[in-house]
Amino acid sequence: MPRELDAAPKIEFPCERYLIKVVGDAHPDYQQFVAGVLVKYDPAVTVESFSENPSKNGRFVSLTIWMRIEQEAHLTLLFDELKVNPMVKMVL
């Protein structure tokens, strides 16, 4: 018998605080590109909204942001838009 604790929690949309993490190249245009994609789905997103964590060697930057997501389909769209750019290495 499956245990309910093993099931992933169900996210209800709209979701006021959805955590997005984007890892990419430490490039001057990286943050602006990510913000430009995310602001399409949450107008409150700005470059200043990000928590930034550079990698130890400085090659990569992890950007973390809490944002509003209206629909589950928006997650797929924004993930796809982010991943087409070669600067972006991973979206979580």
DSSP file (Angstrom, degrees, kcal/mol; ACC not computed):
  #  RESIDUE AA STRUCTURE BP1 BP2  ACC     N-H-->O    O-->H-N    N-H-->O    O-->H-N    TCO  KAPPA ALPHA  PHI   PSI    X-CA   Y-CA   Z-CA
    1    1 A M              0   0    0      0, 0.0     2,-0.1     0, 0.0     0, 0.0   0.000 360.0 360.0 360.0 125.0    0.0    0.0    0.0
    2    2 A P        -     0   0    0      0, 0.0     2,-0.4     0, 0.0     3,-0.0  -0.361 360.0-127.4 -67.9 143.5    1.6    3.4   -1.0
    3    3 A R    >   -     0   0    0      1,-0.1     3,-1.1    -2,-0.1     4,-0.4  -0.746   4.4-140.6 -90.5 136.9    2.2    5.8    1.7
    4    4 A E  G >  S+     0   0    0     -2,-0.4     3,-0.9     1,-0.3    -1,-0.1   0.762  99.6  67.4 -67.4 -24.1    0.8    9.3    1.3
    5    5 A L  G 3  S+     0   0    0      1,-0.2    -1,-0.3     4,-0.0    -2,-0.0   0.760  93.2  59.9 -67.6 -23.3    4.0   10.8    2.8
    6    6 A D  G <  S+     0   0    0     -3,-1.1    -1,-0.2     2,-0.1    -2,-0.2   0.692  85.7  95.6 -77.6 -18.5    5.9    9.6   -0.3
    7    7 A A  S <  S-     0   0    0     -3,-0.9     3,-0.1    -4,-0.4    -3,-0.0  -0.478  84.8-110.0 -75.1 142.1    3.8   11.7   -2.7
    8    8 A A        -     0   0    0     -2,-0.2    -1,-0.1     1,-0.1    -2,-0.1  -0.416  43.1 -96.9 -66.5 144.9    5.1   15.1   -3.7
    9    9 A P        -     0   0    0      0, 0.0     2,-0.4     0, 0.0    -1,-0.1  -0.381  38.6-116.5 -65.1 142.6    3.1   17.9   -2.2
   10   10 A K        -     0   0    0     -3,-0.1     2,-0.5    -2,-0.1    -3,-0.0  -0.673  23.6-142.9 -82.3 126.7    0.5   19.3   -4.6
   11   11 A I        -     0   0    0     -2,-0.4     2,-0.4     4,-0.0    61,-0.1  -0.785  11.3-145.5 -91.6 130.4    1.1   23.0   -5.6
   12   12 A E        -     0   0    0     -2,-0.5    59,-0.0     2,-0.1    -2,-0.0  -0.815  26.3-105.7 -98.4 135.1   -2.0   25.1   -5.9
   13   13 A F  S    S+     0   0    0     -2,-0.4     2,-0.2     2,-0.1    57,-0.1  -0.877 100.1  47.8-111.8 142.8   -2.1   27.8   -8.5
   14   14 A P  S    S-     0   0    0      0, 0.0     2,-0.6     0, 0.0    56,-0.2   0.465  82.1-166.8 -67.7 148.0   -1.9   30.7   -8.5
   15   15 A C  E     -A   69   0A   0     54,-3.1    54,-2.5    -2,-0.2     3,-0.3  -0.947  12.6-162.3-112.4 117.3    1.1   30.2   -6.2
   16   16 A E  E    S+     0   0A   0     -2,-0.6     2,-0.4     1,-0.3    -1,-0.1   0.827  83.3  31.0 -70.1 -33.2    2.2   33.4   -4.5
   17   17 A R  E     +     0   0A   0     51,-0.1     2,-0.5    52,-0.1    -1,-0.3  -0.786  69.7 163.2-133.7  90.1    5.7   32.2   -3.5
   18   18 A Y  E     -A   67   0A   0     49,-3.0    49,-2.4    -2,-0.4     2,-0.5  -0.926  33.1-132.4-108.3 129.0    7.3   29.7   -5.9
   19   19 A L  E     -A   66   0A   0     -2,-0.5     2,-0.4    47,-0.2    47,-0.2  -0.697  24.3-176.8 -87.4 125.1   11.0   29.2   -5.6
   20   20 A I  E     -A   65   0A   0     45,-2.8    45,-2.4    -2,-0.5     2,-0.4  -0.971   4.6-170.9-118.7 134.6   13.0   29.3   -8.9
   21   21 A K  E     -A   64   0A   0     -2,-0.4    71,-3.4    43,-0.2     2,-0.4  -0.997   2.5-174.0-126.3 129.7   16.7   28.7   -9.1
   22   22 A V  E     -AB  63  91A   0     41,-2.7    41,-3.1    -2,-0.4     2,-0.5  -0.988   5.4-163.7-126.0 125.1   18.7   29.3  -12.3
   23   23 A V  E     +AB  62  90A   0     67,-3.0    66,-2.9    -2,-0.4    67,-2.0  -0.921  28.5 138.4-109.7 131.2   22.4   28.4  -12.6
   24   24 A G  E     -AB  61  88A   0     37,-2.3    37,-2.8    -2,-0.5    64,-0.2  -0.913  50.9 -52.5-157.1-177.4   24.3   29.9  -15.5
   25   25 A D  E     -A   60   0A   0     62,-2.4     2,-2.2    -2,-0.3    35,-0.3  -0.320  50.9-114.2 -65.1 144.7   27.5   31.5  -16.7
   26   26 A A        +     0   0    0     33,-2.7    -1,-0.1    32,-0.1    34,-0.1  -0.561  65.5 148.4 -78.4  77.5   28.9   34.5  -14.9
   27   27 A H    >>  -     0   0    0     -2,-2.2     3,-1.5     1,-0.1     4,-0.5  -0.871  59.8-120.2-116.5 145.3   28.3   36.7  -17.9
   28   28 A P  T 34 S+     0   0    0      0, 0.0     4,-0.3     0, 0.0     3,-0.1   0.789 114.4  44.1 -57.3 -28.0   27.4   40.4  -17.8
   29   29 A D  T 3> S+     0   0    0      1,-0.1     4,-2.2     2,-0.1     5,-0.2   0.491  89.0  92.4 -94.0  -3.8   24.0   39.8  -19.5
   30   30 A Y  H <> S+     0   0    0     -3,-1.5     4,-2.4     1,-0.2     5,-0.2   0.938  86.5  43.1 -60.1 -54.8   23.0   36.7  -17.5
   31   31 A Q  H  X S+     0   0    0     -4,-0.5     4,-2.8     1,-0.2     5,-0.2   0.908 114.6  50.6 -61.0 -42.9   21.0   38.3  -14.8
   32   32 A Q  H  > S+     0   0    0     -4,-0.3     4,-2.3     1,-0.2    -1,-0.2   0.887 110.1  50.6 -64.3 -38.5   19.2   40.7  -17.1
   33   33 A F  H  X S+     0   0    0     -4,-2.2     4,-1.7     2,-0.2    -2,-0.2   0.953 112.4  45.9 -62.2 -49.5   18.3   37.8  -19.4
   34   34 A V  H  X S+     0   0    0     -4,-2.4     4,-2.6     1,-0.2     3,-0.3   0.927 114.0  48.4 -60.7 -46.0   16.8   35.7  -16.6
   35   35 A A  H  X S+     0   0    0     -4,-2.8     4,-2.5     1,-0.2    -1,-0.2   0.889 107.7  56.6 -61.3 -38.7   14.9   38.7  -15.2
   36   36 A G  H  < S+     0   0    0     -4,-2.3     4,-0.4    -5,-0.2    -1,-0.2   0.845 111.4  42.6 -62.9 -34.8   13.6   39.5  -18.7
   37   37 A V  H >< S+     0   0    0     -4,-1.7     3,-1.1    -3,-0.3     4,-0.4   0.938 116.0  46.7 -74.4 -48.6   12.1   36.0  -18.9
   38   38 A L  H >X S+     0   0    0     -4,-2.6     3,-1.6     1,-0.3     4,-1.5   0.827 101.4  64.5 -67.5 -32.2   10.7   35.8  -15.4
   39   39 A V  T 3< S+     0   0    0     -4,-2.5    -1,-0.3     1,-0.3    -2,-0.1   0.741  91.0  67.3 -65.6 -20.7    9.1   39.3  -15.5
   40   40 A K  T <4 S+     0   0    0     -3,-1.1    -1,-0.3    -4,-0.4    -2,-0.2   0.795 111.5  33.6 -64.2 -27.4    6.8   38.0  -18.3
   41   41 A Y  T <4 S+     0   0    0     -3,-1.6    29,-0.3    -4,-0.4    -2,-0.2   0.632 133.9  24.8-105.1 -19.4    5.2   35.7  -15.7
   42   42 A D    ><  -     0   0    0     -4,-1.5     3,-2.2    27,-0.1    -1,-0.3  -0.809  64.3-160.4-146.8 102.4    5.5   38.0  -12.6
   43   43 A P  T 3  S+     0   0    0      0, 0.0    -4,-0.1     0, 0.0    -3,-0.1   0.650  88.3  68.2 -60.2 -15.2    5.7   41.8  -13.3
   44   44 A A  T 3  S+     0   0    0     24,-0.1     2,-0.2     2,-0.0    -5,-0.1   0.586  75.0 110.7 -80.3  -9.2    7.2   42.3   -9.8
   45   45 A V    <   +     0   0    0     -3,-2.2     2,-0.3    -7,-0.2    -3,-0.1  -0.464  39.6 163.0 -70.8 132.6   10.5   40.5  -10.8
   46   46 A T    >   -     0   0    0     -2,-0.2     3,-1.4     1,-0.1     4,-0.4  -0.906  54.3-103.6-137.2 167.8   13.6   42.7  -11.1
   47   47 A V  G >  S+     0   0    0     -2,-0.3     3,-1.3     1,-0.3    -1,-0.1   0.866 123.4  59.0 -59.0 -34.8   17.3   42.0  -11.1
   48   48 A E  G 3  S+     0   0    0      1,-0.2    -1,-0.3    -3,-0.0    -3,-0.0   0.662  91.4  70.5 -69.3 -15.4   17.3   43.3   -7.5
   49   49 A S  G <  S+     0   0    0     -3,-1.4    17,-0.3     2,-0.1    -1,-0.2   0.691  82.4  96.6 -72.9 -19.0   14.8   40.5   -6.6
   50   50 A F    <   -     0   0    0     -3,-1.3     2,-0.6    -4,-0.4    15,-0.2  -0.416  66.5-144.1 -78.6 145.1   17.5   37.8   -7.0
   51   51 A S  E     -C   64   0A   0     13,-2.8    13,-2.5    -2,-0.1     2,-0.4  -0.949  29.8-153.5 -96.6 125.6   19.6   36.2   -4.4
   52   52 A E  E     +C   63   0A   0     -2,-0.6    11,-0.2    11,-0.2     9,-0.0  -0.861  20.9 178.4-112.0 135.8   22.9   35.7   -6.1
   53   53 A N  E     -C   62   0A   0      9,-2.3     9,-2.4    -2,-0.4     2,-0.1  -0.888  16.0-152.7-136.3 104.2   25.5   33.0   -5.2
   54   54 A P  E     -C   61   0A   0      0, 0.0     7,-0.3     0, 0.0     5,-0.0  -0.414  26.3-107.1 -73.5 152.1   28.7   32.8   -7.4
   55   55 A S    >   -     0   0    0      5,-2.9     3,-1.0     1,-0.1     0, 0.0  -0.284  34.5-101.5 -72.0 165.3   30.5   29.5   -7.7
   56   56 A K  T 3  S+     0   0    0      1,-0.3    -1,-0.1     2,-0.1     0, 0.0   0.870 124.0  39.8 -56.5 -41.4   33.8   29.0   -5.9
   57   57 A N  T 3  S-     0   0    0      1,-0.0    -1,-0.3     0, 0.0    -2,-0.0   0.492 110.6-120.1 -90.7  -2.8   35.8   29.5   -9.1
   58   58 A G  S <  S+     0   0    0     -3,-1.0    -2,-0.1     2,-0.2   -32,-0.1   0.513  82.9 112.8  81.3   5.0   33.6   32.4  -10.3
   59   59 A R  S    S+     0   0    0    -34,-0.1   -33,-2.7    -5,-0.0     2,-0.3   0.811  76.1  36.8 -77.5 -30.2   32.6   30.7  -13.6
   60   60 A F  E     -A   25   0A   0    -35,-0.3    -5,-2.9   -34,-0.1     2,-0.4  -0.827  63.0-154.6-125.2 159.7   28.9   30.3  -12.7
   61   61 A V  E     -AC  24  54A   0    -37,-2.8   -37,-2.3    -2,-0.3     2,-0.6  -1.000   8.4-149.7-134.4 133.6   26.2   32.2  -10.8
   62   62 A S  E     -AC  23  53A   0     -9,-2.4    -9,-2.3    -2,-0.4     2,-0.5  -0.913  13.5-163.6-102.3 123.8   23.2   30.7   -9.1
   63   63 A L  E     -AC  22  52A   0    -41,-3.1   -41,-2.7    -2,-0.6     2,-0.4  -0.927   5.7-172.1-108.7 130.0   20.2   33.1   -9.0
   64   64 A T  E     +AC  21  51A   0    -13,-2.5   -13,-2.8    -2,-0.5     2,-0.3  -0.969   9.7 166.6-123.4 136.9   17.4   32.3   -6.6
   65   65 A I  E     -A   20   0A   0    -45,-2.4   -45,-2.8    -2,-0.4     2,-0.5  -0.997  31.3-139.8-149.9 143.3   14.0   34.1   -6.5
   66   66 A W  E     +A   19   0A   0     -2,-0.3     2,-0.3   -17,-0.3   -47,-0.2  -0.911  40.4 165.0 -96.5 127.7   10.6   33.7   -5.0
   67   67 A M  E     -A   18   0A   0    -49,-2.4   -49,-3.0    -2,-0.5     2,-0.4  -0.924  40.0-100.0-142.0 166.1    8.0   34.7   -7.5
   68   68 A R  E     -     0   0A   0     -2,-0.3     2,-0.5   -51,-0.2   -52,-0.2  -0.739  30.7-166.5 -88.2 132.8    4.3   34.5   -8.2
   69   69 A I  E     -A   15   0A   0    -54,-2.5   -54,-3.1    -2,-0.4     3,-0.1  -0.986   7.1-168.8-121.2 121.9    3.2   31.8  -10.7
   70   70 A E  S    S+     0   0    0     -2,-0.5     2,-0.3   -29,-0.3    -1,-0.1   0.912  70.2  13.5 -74.7 -45.2   -0.4   32.1  -12.1
   71   71 A Q    >>  -     0   0    0    -58,-0.1     3,-1.0     1,-0.1     4,-0.7  -0.955  67.6-122.3-137.5 150.7   -0.7   28.7  -13.8
   72   72 A E  H >> S+     0   0    0     -2,-0.3     4,-1.0     1,-0.3     3,-1.0   0.864 112.3  62.5 -58.1 -36.7    1.2   25.4  -13.9
   73   73 A A  H 3> S+     0   0    0      1,-0.3     4,-2.0     2,-0.2    -1,-0.3   0.803  92.9  64.6 -60.7 -29.1    1.7   25.8  -17.6
   74   74 A H  H <> S+     0   0    0     -3,-1.0     4,-2.9     1,-0.2     5,-0.3   0.839  95.3  58.6 -64.3 -32.2    3.7   29.0  -17.0
   75   75 A L  H <X S+     0   0    0     -3,-1.0     4,-2.5    -4,-0.7     5,-0.2   0.941 106.8  46.3 -61.8 -46.8    6.3   26.9  -15.3
   76   76 A T  H  X S+     0   0    0     -4,-1.0     4,-2.4     1,-0.2    -2,-0.2   0.921 114.1  49.1 -61.0 -44.5    6.9   24.9  -18.4
   77   77 A L  H  X S+     0   0    0     -4,-2.0     4,-2.5     2,-0.2    -2,-0.2   0.933 113.7  43.7 -62.7 -47.6    7.0   27.9  -20.6
   78   78 A L  H  X S+     0   0    0     -4,-2.9     4,-2.3     2,-0.2    -1,-0.2   0.890 112.9  52.0 -70.0 -36.9    9.4   29.9  -18.4
   79   79 A F  H  X S+     0   0    0     -4,-2.5     4,-2.5    -5,-0.3    -1,-0.2   0.934 112.2  47.1 -60.5 -44.9   11.7   26.8  -18.0
   80   80 A D  H  X S+     0   0    0     -4,-2.4     4,-1.0    -5,-0.2    -2,-0.2   0.908 111.5  50.5 -63.5 -42.4   11.8   26.3  -21.7
   81   81 A E  H  < S+     0   0    0     -4,-2.5     4,-0.3     1,-0.2     3,-0.2   0.882 113.7  45.5 -63.4 -38.5   12.5   30.0  -22.4
   82   82 A L  H >< S+     0   0    0     -4,-2.3     3,-1.4     1,-0.2     6,-0.3   0.924 109.2  54.6 -69.6 -43.9   15.3   30.0  -19.9
   83   83 A K  H 3< S+     0   0    0     -4,-2.5    -1,-0.2     1,-0.3    -2,-0.2   0.656  93.6  68.9 -71.2 -15.9   16.9   26.8  -21.1
   84   84 A V  T 3< S+     0   0    0     -4,-1.0    -1,-0.3    -3,-0.2    -2,-0.1   0.721  82.9  86.0 -74.6 -17.8   17.2   27.9  -24.8
   85   85 A N  S X  S-     0   0    0     -3,-1.4     3,-1.5    -4,-0.3   -52,-0.0  -0.711  77.0-141.8 -85.2 127.8   19.9   30.4  -23.8
   86   86 A P  T 3  S+     0   0    0      0, 0.0    -1,-0.1     0, 0.0   -61,-0.1   0.685  98.3  66.8 -63.8 -17.0   23.4   28.8  -23.8
   87   87 A M  T 3  S+     0   0    0    -63,-0.1   -62,-2.4   -62,-0.0     2,-0.5   0.829  86.7  81.5 -69.1 -29.9   24.3   30.9  -20.7
   88   88 A V  E <   +B   24   0A   0     -3,-1.5   -64,-0.3    -6,-0.3     3,-0.1  -0.649  50.8 171.9 -83.4 124.7   21.7   29.0  -18.6
   89   89 A K  E     +     0   0A   0    -66,-2.9     2,-0.3    -2,-0.5   -65,-0.2   0.743  64.8   5.3-101.0 -31.4   23.1   25.6  -17.4
   90   90 A M  E     -B   23   0A   0    -67,-2.0   -67,-3.0    -8,-0.0     2,-0.4  -0.984  52.3-161.1-158.2 141.9   20.3   24.5  -15.1
   91   91 A V  E      B   22   0A   0     -2,-0.3   -69,-0.2   -69,-0.2   -12,-0.0  -0.995 360.0 360.0-127.3 125.8   16.8   25.6  -14.0
   92   92 A L              0   0    0    -71,-3.4   -70,-0.2    -2,-0.4    -1,-0.1   0.327 360.0 360.0-123.8 360.0   15.3   24.2  -10.8
